[in-house]
Amino acid sequence: MSEEKTEVTEKGASVEAGAFVAPPPDPSVPAPRRGGAGYRFVKRAFDVAFSGVACLAGLVPGALLCLAIRLDSPGAPIFRQERVGLGGRPIRIYKFRTMVADAHEHPERYMTPEQLAQWEREQKVDDDPRVTRVGRFLRRTSLDEVPQFLNVLRGDLSVIGPRPVTEAETREFGDARGEFLSVRPGITGWWQVTARNDATWETGERQLLELFYVRHASLALDARVFVRTFRAMGRGR
């Protein structure tokens, strides 16, 4: 069984919100063992060093991007999102704004009923009509995530970890909610560099991919995610 289809339930089955039941860890899965205290120390050191360099290098380009965002559509160039961090602690993460300013307050103004239903469950929509011209470029290159390196320096996020989710989305993990929240969320992660848009809450595949990272978080797995992230960015994915 490959790492990208680990510990899965019957594919294609629909999972009601909050009804997900996590399969027990499978020791036969060909994946690294979860790291201990030494791994966590090295990971935090890497987070601080890498994010510090990224923040310094991004000062001038970030200012230019803020200007481009303001010229493209009215509203603040930096967008703050409420998410849940390590242990269930509320956090606010930063992004360059890629949508119209009222995208989250009034999504019904821009979406069809079908798109709205998908967004309410998955928090993502194919060809989202709320995305601006500059926003499409930022998303294609993943530059919208750059301000989150400030969150890494603060300790809210890690460079690599599960995708930060809302309080409501944590319920999608069902009986594995506590397990999911035992790891600090990240800017990039296993779900993002494997199936991403093809793995949803409804099928249960997204929960399984996120839990795969939680159960096997290690330097070896982080290195693989790190390399795949830059590969995906280069391909505009």
C-alpha positions as CSV (number, residue, x, y, z in Angstrom):
1,M,0.0,0.0,0.0
2,S,1.5,3.4,-1.0
3,E,1.9,6.3,1.5
4,E,-0.6,8.4,-0.5
5,K,-3.3,5.9,0.1
6,T,-2.5,4.8,3.7
7,E,-5.0,3.6,6.3
8,V,-8.0,4.3,4.1
9,T,-11.5,3.2,4.4
10,E,-13.6,2.2,1.4
11,K,-12.9,4.7,-1.3
12,G,-15.8,6.8,-2.6
13,A,-17.9,6.4,0.6
14,S,-19.6,9.6,1.8
15,V,-18.8,10.8,5.3
16,E,-21.3,13.0,7.1
17,A,-19.9,16.0,8.9
18,G,-18.7,14.8,12.3
19,A,-19.2,11.1,11.6
20,F,-15.7,10.2,10.6
21,V,-14.2,7.2,12.4
22,A,-10.5,7.0,12.2
23,P,-8.9,3.6,11.5
24,P,-6.3,2.4,14.0
25,P,-2.6,3.0,13.1
26,D,-1.3,0.4,10.8
27,P,2.3,-0.6,11.5
28,S,2.6,-2.3,8.2
29,V,2.3,1.0,6.3
30,P,5.7,1.9,4.7
31,A,6.2,5.2,6.4
32,P,8.6,6.8,8.9
33,R,8.1,6.5,12.6
34,R,6.8,9.5,14.4
35,G,9.6,11.6,15.8
36,G,10.2,12.4,19.5
37,A,11.6,15.3,21.5
38,G,14.7,15.6,19.3
39,Y,12.7,15.9,16.2
40,R,10.5,18.6,17.7
41,F,13.5,20.6,18.8
42,V,15.1,20.4,15.3
43,K,11.8,21.2,13.6
44,R,11.3,24.3,15.7
45,A,14.8,25.5,15.1
46,F,14.3,25.0,11.3
47,D,11.0,26.9,11.5
48,V,12.5,29.9,13.2
49,A,15.6,30.0,10.9
50,F,13.7,29.4,7.6
51,S,10.9,31.8,8.5
52,G,13.3,34.5,9.6
53,V,15.1,34.4,6.3
54,A,11.8,34.3,4.4
55,C,10.4,37.4,6.2
56,L,13.6,39.4,5.5
57,A,13.8,38.4,1.9
58,G,10.1,39.1,1.4
59,L,10.0,42.7,2.8
60,V,10.3,44.6,-0.5
61,P,8.4,42.0,-2.7
62,G,5.7,41.9,-0.1
63,A,5.3,45.7,-0.1
64,L,5.0,45.6,-3.9
65,L,2.4,42.8,-3.7
66,C,0.4,44.8,-1.2
67,L,0.3,47.7,-3.6
68,A,-0.8,45.4,-6.5
69,I,-3.6,44.0,-4.4
70,R,-4.9,47.4,-3.4
71,L,-4.8,48.6,-7.1
72,D,-6.6,45.5,-8.3
73,S,-9.5,45.6,-5.8
74,P,-10.6,47.7,-2.8
75,G,-9.8,46.5,0.7
76,A,-6.9,45.7,3.0
77,P,-4.1,43.7,1.2
78,I,-3.6,41.4,4.3
79,F,-6.3,39.1,5.2
80,R,-6.6,37.5,8.7
81,Q,-8.3,34.1,9.2
82,E,-9.4,32.6,12.4
83,R,-8.2,29.0,12.8
84,V,-7.5,26.4,15.4
85,G,-3.9,25.7,16.5
86,L,-2.0,23.2,18.6
87,G,-4.2,21.7,21.3
88,G,-7.3,23.5,20.1
89,R,-5.9,27.0,20.8
90,P,-7.5,29.7,18.6
91,I,-5.1,31.5,16.3
92,R,-5.3,34.1,13.5
93,I,-3.2,33.4,10.4
94,Y,-2.2,36.0,7.8
95,K,-2.4,35.8,4.0
96,F,-2.2,38.2,1.1
97,R,-5.8,38.8,0.1
98,T,-6.7,36.9,-3.0
99,M,-10.5,37.5,-3.0
100,V,-12.9,40.5,-3.1
101,A,-13.0,42.1,0.3
102,D,-16.5,40.7,1.3
103,A,-15.9,37.2,0.0
104,H,-16.4,35.5,3.3
105,E,-19.1,37.8,4.7
106,H,-21.3,37.5,1.6
107,P,-20.3,34.5,-0.6
108,E,-23.9,34.2,-1.9
109,R,-23.3,37.4,-3.9
110,Y,-20.8,35.6,-6.1
111,M,-21.6,31.9,-6.1
112,T,-24.2,29.6,-7.5
113,P,-26.2,27.5,-5.0
114,E,-24.0,24.5,-5.9
115,Q,-20.8,26.4,-5.4
116,L,-22.0,27.8,-2.1
117,A,-22.9,24.3,-0.9
118,Q,-19.4,23.0,-1.8
119,W,-17.7,26.0,-0.1
120,E,-19.7,25.6,3.1
121,R,-18.5,22.0,3.5
122,E,-15.0,22.1,2.0
123,Q,-14.0,25.8,2.3
124,K,-12.8,25.7,-1.3
125,V,-14.5,25.9,-4.7
126,D,-13.2,25.1,-8.2
127,D,-12.8,28.3,-10.2
128,D,-14.0,30.4,-7.3
129,P,-15.6,33.5,-8.7
130,R,-14.6,35.6,-5.7
131,V,-10.9,35.4,-6.6
132,T,-9.3,38.6,-8.1
133,R,-6.9,38.9,-11.0
134,V,-3.9,39.4,-8.7
135,G,-5.4,36.7,-6.4
136,R,-5.2,34.1,-9.2
137,F,-1.5,34.8,-9.7
138,L,-0.9,34.7,-5.9
139,R,-2.7,31.3,-5.6
140,R,-1.0,29.8,-8.6
141,T,2.4,30.6,-7.2
142,S,1.4,30.1,-3.5
143,L,2.7,33.6,-2.7
144,D,-0.5,34.3,-0.8
145,E,0.9,32.1,2.0
146,V,4.1,34.2,2.5
147,P,2.7,36.3,5.4
148,Q,2.1,33.1,7.4
149,F,5.9,33.0,8.1
150,L,5.1,35.6,10.7
151,N,2.8,33.1,12.3
152,V,5.6,30.5,12.3
153,L,7.9,32.9,14.1
154,R,5.1,33.5,16.7
155,G,4.7,29.8,17.2
156,D,1.2,29.6,15.8
157,L,2.2,27.5,12.8
158,S,5.0,25.3,11.6
159,V,6.5,25.4,8.1
160,I,5.2,21.9,7.6
161,G,2.1,20.4,9.3
162,P,-1.6,19.7,8.8
163,R,-3.6,22.4,7.1
164,P,-4.9,25.0,9.7
165,V,-8.6,24.6,9.9
166,T,-11.6,26.3,11.4
167,E,-13.3,25.2,14.6
168,A,-16.2,23.7,12.6
169,E,-13.7,21.8,10.4
170,T,-12.1,20.2,13.4
171,R,-15.3,18.3,13.9
172,E,-14.8,16.6,10.5
173,F,-12.2,14.5,12.2
174,G,-14.8,12.8,14.4
175,D,-13.2,10.6,17.0
176,A,-9.7,11.6,15.9
177,R,-10.2,15.3,16.6
178,G,-7.9,15.3,19.6
179,E,-5.3,13.3,17.6
180,F,-5.4,15.9,14.8
181,L,-4.9,18.8,17.2
182,S,-1.9,17.2,18.8
183,V,0.3,18.6,16.0
184,R,1.0,22.2,15.2
185,P,-0.6,23.1,11.8
186,G,1.7,24.2,9.0
187,I,1.9,26.4,5.9
188,T,2.4,23.3,3.7
189,G,1.8,19.7,4.4
190,W,1.1,16.1,3.2
191,W,-2.5,16.8,2.1
192,Q,-1.4,19.9,0.1
193,V,1.4,18.0,-1.8
194,T,-0.5,14.8,-2.5
195,A,-4.2,14.8,-3.4
196,R,-5.3,18.2,-2.2
197,N,-8.4,19.1,-4.4
198,D,-9.1,15.5,-5.1
199,A,-9.3,14.6,-1.3
200,T,-12.3,16.1,0.5
201,W,-14.0,15.9,3.9
202,E,-17.0,14.2,2.2
203,T,-15.0,11.2,1.0
204,G,-13.0,11.0,4.2
205,E,-9.7,11.1,2.2
206,R,-8.7,14.5,3.5
207,Q,-9.0,13.4,7.1
208,L,-6.9,10.3,6.3
209,L,-4.1,12.2,4.7
210,E,-3.9,14.7,7.5
211,L,-3.9,11.9,10.1
212,F,-1.2,10.1,8.1
213,Y,1.1,13.1,8.7
214,V,0.1,13.3,12.4
215,R,1.0,9.7,12.9
216,H,4.3,9.8,11.0
217,A,5.5,13.3,11.5
218,S,9.3,13.1,11.3
219,L,12.3,14.6,9.6
220,A,12.1,12.1,6.7
221,L,8.4,12.9,6.0
222,D,9.0,16.7,6.4
223,A,11.9,16.5,3.9
224,R,9.6,14.8,1.4
225,V,6.8,17.4,1.9
226,F,9.4,20.3,1.6
227,V,10.7,19.0,-1.7
228,R,7.2,18.3,-3.1
229,T,6.1,21.8,-2.1
230,F,8.6,23.5,-4.3
231,R,7.9,21.0,-7.1
232,A,4.2,21.8,-6.9
233,M,4.9,25.6,-6.8
234,G,7.0,25.3,-9.9
235,R,4.2,23.5,-11.7
236,G,1.6,26.1,-10.6
237,R,-0.2,23.6,-8.5
